[in-house]
Every structure is written in C-alpha cells, then in structure tokens.
Amino acid sequence: ANIPYPFTYSWAGPNGFTSSAQNPSITDTEANQSGIYTLTVEAGGNQSVLTTSVTINPLPTVVIGSNSPICEGATLNLTASGGTSYAWTGPNSFVSTDQNPSITSATVAMSGNYLVTVTDANLCVSS
C-alpha cells in the first residue's frame, strides 16, 4: 500500500512572524508587517520553499477641526484632511460627504460631537 507522507508547514516573515499552520491569519495587522513571507513545505524528506510579498498600507492620519464655539445663527465650519473621501455624521441628523462642510444658520440643536470617516487612496479607513 502507498502511504502518503504528512505535510509540514513552516512560515517565517517580518517582525519574527512564524507559524506552522497551513493557512495562518494575522490579526490586527500593522504596516511594519509588510515584506516577504517564506513558506517551507516538507513531506517525506522533500522540501519546497515558496515566498510571497505582502503589503500592508497604513491607516490614514485624520486631522479634524471646526470654528466652534460659535453663536446661534452663525455658520459652523467643519474641516478634515488625510484622505480622498469623507463621510460626516453629527447631531440633528447631520450627514455630509464634503471634505470641509459648512452648516449655515446653526442652531443650539446642532451642538455635540461630529464624526468623520476618512478613506484614502488605498481604500484604508479611519474615523
């Protein structure tokens, strides 16, 4: 009878990464984990070595601001940078996809926290 040899897997990569799993996953990745990953597969004394290049893009660095505090009836100006597209949400059902939206004739109901989600050219997202 022909008995197949078991395969063993040995991964090595940047920042001391090692794994003996056939298909390992890396959670909470960071840009410094980019680089060459090497897989050594062994069966019955035979070895194959394969490599793959991995790129992990950094998250966008988001900078936001406003001209707050303002008086009721004035224009609230929100600003953001760090990406290529923007999605704002805020009090009083406020939504905008402008990078730097303005809210004219602001009311007290518009006071509160505003959130912007920024997407960069690599489709990485930060809020």
Salt bridges, closest charged atoms under 4 A:
none
